[in-house]
Amino acid sequence: MTVSQFVMAGIVLLLAGLVYLLVASWGRNGAYKLAAGVAVAASLLLVWGNLAVGFIGSEDNPANLLYAGVLVVGFLGAILAKLQPLGMAKAMFAAALTQFAVPFIAMSIWRPELTMGVLWVIVLNTIFAGLWVAAGWLFRRASVAGVGLGRQVG
C-alpha cells in the first residue's frame, strides 16, 4: 500500500464517519440510526471496493464510474427528503434500483462476453442492492414508529 492509498483510505473512512454522525444525529430512534449506519456502510463498501479492485473488471474499467450514480441518487434523495425517515426510505429504494441496474447498463454500453465474471458482478450488485433495501426498510420502520426526527430540518 502506497502513502497516497493510505491517505485516500483515511479520507474515505473519515468522510464515512462524519456522514454517519450527521445523518444519525437527526434520528431519535434506533431504527433510524441503524438505517443510517447500513446506508453509510453500503456507501463506504461501494467506494472502497471500486477504488481497490473495481466491481466491473479492474479498478481502471470506466464502467465502474457508473457506480457514482448510485451514490448521487442516494445523496440527492436524502437532500430532497430533508432526512425525514419516509423520504429517506424512498431514497434508499431508489439507490437499490440504481445499484441493481448498473451492470445491465454497463453490459448494454460495452457489450462484454457473457462469462461467469458477468454473473458474479450481477450477484455482487444484488447483494449491494439488498443493503440499500435493508436501509430503506429500516428508515420506513423508523417512520412508522412515529418517533421521527429529533430536530426539524429547515
DOTIPA-475994 format. One record per residue (C-alpha): residue number from 1; x, y, z. Coordinates in nm, 4 decimals. Each point is the difference from the previous one (the first is absolute). Layout:
! residues N
NUM;X;Y;Z
...
//
This chain:
! residues 154
1;0.0000;0.0000;0.0000
2;0.1431;0.3342;-0.1052
3;-0.0168;0.3163;0.2084
4;-0.2612;0.1512;-0.2344
5;-0.2168;-0.3113;0.0323
6;0.0327;0.0148;0.3775
7;-0.0995;0.3671;0.0022
8;-0.2959;-0.0703;-0.2318
9;-0.1179;-0.2817;0.2279
10;0.0196;0.2350;0.2977
11;-0.1975;0.2686;-0.1816
12;-0.2698;-0.2478;-0.1070
13;-0.0333;-0.1350;0.3560
14;-0.0099;0.3508;0.1469
15;-0.2680;0.1114;-0.2443
16;-0.2078;-0.3108;0.0670
17;0.0190;0.0589;0.3735
18;-0.0949;0.3662;-0.0331
19;-0.2930;-0.0792;-0.2294
20;-0.1248;-0.2600;0.2468
21;0.0248;0.2436;0.2904
22;-0.1823;0.2679;-0.1972
23;-0.2860;-0.2217;-0.1196
24;-0.0385;-0.2073;0.3176
25;-0.0105;0.3129;0.2138
26;-0.3330;0.0916;-0.1607
27;-0.1627;-0.3261;0.1021
28;-0.1444;-0.0562;0.3414
29;-0.0719;-0.3741;-0.0215
30;0.2254;-0.2994;-0.0459
31;-0.1476;-0.1017;-0.3348
32;0.0934;0.3361;-0.1524
33;0.3550;-0.0159;0.1361
34;0.0432;-0.3600;-0.1178
35;-0.1354;0.0933;-0.3429
36;0.2513;0.2832;-0.0209
37;0.2757;-0.2425;0.0973
38;-0.1001;-0.2534;-0.2661
39;-0.0211;0.2722;-0.2668
40;0.3399;0.1439;0.0931
41;0.1537;-0.3488;0.0139
42;-0.1402;-0.0810;-0.3452
43;0.1418;0.3276;-0.1329
44;0.3362;-0.0609;0.1617
45;0.0255;-0.3543;-0.1353
46;-0.1070;0.1151;-0.3452
47;0.2649;0.2726;-0.0151
48;0.2693;-0.2130;0.1617
49;-0.0633;-0.3006;-0.2233
50;0.0067;0.2090;-0.3136
51;0.3158;0.1846;0.0981
52;0.1766;-0.3198;0.1045
53;-0.0911;-0.2538;-0.2673
54;-0.3022;0.1219;-0.1929
55;-0.3242;-0.1952;-0.0237
56;-0.0089;-0.0165;-0.3774
57;0.3349;-0.1238;-0.1256
58;0.2880;0.1861;0.1635
59;-0.0049;0.3282;0.1881
60;0.1022;0.1712;-0.3263
61;-0.3097;-0.1147;-0.1904
62;-0.2101;0.3070;-0.0893
63;-0.3180;-0.2016;0.0654
64;0.0754;0.0322;0.3715
65;-0.0704;0.3729;-0.0259
66;-0.3688;-0.0922;-0.0356
67;-0.0027;-0.0813;0.3715
68;0.0326;0.3708;0.0727
69;-0.3620;0.0176;-0.1169
70;-0.1049;-0.2170;0.2943
71;0.1591;0.2421;0.2446
72;-0.1456;0.3018;-0.1814
73;-0.3511;-0.1501;0.0126
74;0.0331;-0.0715;0.3722
75;0.1503;0.3408;0.0771
76;-0.2518;0.2013;-0.2021
77;-0.2817;-0.2115;0.1407
78;0.1157;0.0758;0.3538
79;0.0129;0.3718;-0.0774
80;-0.3453;-0.0026;-0.1584
81;-0.1317;-0.2020;0.2957
82;0.1501;0.2521;0.2444
83;0.1174;-0.3075;0.1929
84;-0.3610;-0.0876;0.0899
85;-0.0356;-0.3783;0.0512
86;-0.2635;-0.0740;-0.2661
87;0.1814;0.2073;-0.2605
88;0.3285;-0.1640;0.0940
89;-0.1634;-0.3394;-0.0499
90;-0.1009;0.1008;-0.3519
91;0.3519;0.1279;-0.0682
92;0.1508;-0.3312;0.1129
93;-0.2422;-0.1996;-0.2158
94;0.0954;0.2205;-0.2961
95;0.3693;-0.0621;0.0764
96;-0.0709;-0.3752;0.0084
97;-0.1639;0.0147;-0.3412
98;0.2892;0.2046;-0.1369
99;0.2532;-0.2441;0.1480
100;-0.1778;-0.2962;-0.1554
101;-0.0177;0.1760;-0.3388
102;0.3711;0.0871;-0.0248
103;0.1298;-0.3316;-0.1426
104;-0.2836;-0.0140;-0.2525
105;0.0697;0.3559;-0.1141
106;0.3707;-0.0852;-0.0224
107;-0.0787;-0.3113;-0.2049
108;-0.2168;0.2003;-0.2384
109;0.2779;0.2556;-0.0533
110;0.3130;-0.2190;-0.0117
111;-0.1569;-0.3322;-0.1107
112;0.2350;-0.2398;0.1806
113;0.0202;-0.3701;-0.0672
114;-0.2396;-0.1768;0.2365
115;0.2164;-0.1932;0.2433
116;-0.0091;-0.1036;0.3638
117;0.1670;0.3335;0.0768
118;-0.3094;0.1815;-0.1262
119;-0.2189;-0.2236;0.2159
120;0.2119;0.0795;0.3067
121;-0.0343;0.3730;-0.0679
122;-0.3790;-0.0407;-0.0099
123;0.0058;-0.2024;0.3234
124;0.2217;0.2608;0.1703
125;-0.2321;0.2794;-0.1109
126;-0.3014;-0.1926;0.1265
127;0.1672;-0.0292;0.3413
128;0.0725;0.3734;0.0031
129;-0.3560;0.0758;-0.1114
130;-0.1088;-0.2106;0.2981
131;0.1990;0.2278;0.2320
132;-0.1783;0.3040;-0.1431
133;-0.3363;-0.1758;0.0360
134;0.0837;-0.0864;0.3624
135;0.0810;0.3661;0.0687
136;-0.3251;0.1024;-0.1698
137;-0.1997;-0.2499;0.2037
138;0.1586;0.1274;0.3221
139;-0.0727;0.3627;-0.0920
140;-0.3577;-0.0998;-0.0782
141;-0.0229;-0.1748;0.3356
142;0.1326;0.3157;0.1663
143;-0.2759;0.2021;-0.1678
144;-0.2688;-0.2471;0.1098
145;0.1292;0.0123;0.3568
146;-0.1258;0.3575;0.0068
147;0.2945;0.1269;0.1965
148;0.1377;0.1834;-0.3023
149;0.2894;0.2342;0.0183
150;0.1577;0.1640;0.2973
151;0.0097;0.3369;-0.1780
152;-0.1852;0.1620;-0.2813
153;0.2023;0.0553;-0.3149
154;-0.0734;0.3439;-0.1274
//
